[in-house]
Amino acid sequence: MNNYTRLKAIVEVFGQYGIAPVAKVMQADFVKDLGFDKVFLNGLIFDVENVLHMELEDEIVQSLRKPEDLIQYFLQHQN
């Protein structure tokens, strides 16, 4: 899967969670700015993992604070 396909898949999952692919939102903190609780955030990450056929370790999941962080991690790391 190339990076364009990955990005498109991530943006589709973001859309299901009400996250618009605009710069201001991409820089927003999941919890502080977007109002995600731990369960909702874990659901988002699980859905992205599922669509990309990848699984993140707990330490990585805890380090993802913004939508941009999540996108960058998945684009930089291949299956």
Contacts in CASP RR format, 6 or more apart in sequence:
PFRMAT RR
TARGET T0000
AUTHOR 0000-0000-0000
METHOD contacts of the structure
MODEL  1
MNNYTRLKAIVEVFGQYGIAPVAKVMQADFVKDLGFDKVFLNGLIFDVEN
VLHMELEDEIVQSLRKPEDLIQYFLQHQN
1 9 0 8 1.000
1 52 0 8 1.000
1 79 0 8 1.000
3 75 0 8 1.000
6 52 0 8 1.000
6 74 0 8 1.000
6 75 0 8 1.000
7 71 0 8 1.000
7 75 0 8 1.000
9 48 0 8 1.000
9 51 0 8 1.000
9 52 0 8 1.000
10 48 0 8 1.000
10 51 0 8 1.000
10 52 0 8 1.000
10 70 0 8 1.000
10 71 0 8 1.000
10 74 0 8 1.000
11 21 0 8 1.000
12 51 0 8 1.000
13 44 0 8 1.000
13 47 0 8 1.000
13 48 0 8 1.000
13 51 0 8 1.000
14 20 0 8 1.000
14 21 0 8 1.000
14 44 0 8 1.000
14 67 0 8 1.000
15 21 0 8 1.000
16 47 0 8 1.000
17 40 0 8 1.000
17 44 0 8 1.000
17 47 0 8 1.000
19 25 0 8 1.000
19 34 0 8 1.000
19 44 0 8 1.000
19 67 0 8 1.000
25 34 0 8 1.000
25 67 0 8 1.000
26 66 0 8 1.000
26 67 0 8 1.000
26 68 0 8 1.000
26 71 0 8 1.000
27 66 0 8 1.000
27 68 0 8 1.000
28 34 0 8 1.000
28 66 0 8 1.000
28 67 0 8 1.000
29 65 0 8 1.000
29 66 0 8 1.000
30 36 0 8 1.000
30 41 0 8 1.000
30 44 0 8 1.000
30 64 0 8 1.000
30 65 0 8 1.000
30 66 0 8 1.000
30 67 0 8 1.000
31 37 0 8 1.000
31 41 0 8 1.000
31 65 0 8 1.000
36 44 0 8 1.000
42 61 0 8 1.000
44 70 0 8 1.000
45 56 0 8 1.000
45 61 0 8 1.000
45 64 0 8 1.000
45 70 0 8 1.000
48 70 0 8 1.000
48 74 0 8 1.000
49 55 0 8 1.000
49 56 0 8 1.000
52 74 0 8 1.000
52 79 0 8 1.000
53 79 0 8 1.000
54 74 0 8 1.000
54 77 0 8 1.000
54 79 0 8 1.000
56 73 0 8 1.000
60 73 0 8 1.000
63 69 0 8 1.000
64 70 0 8 1.000
64 73 0 8 1.000
END
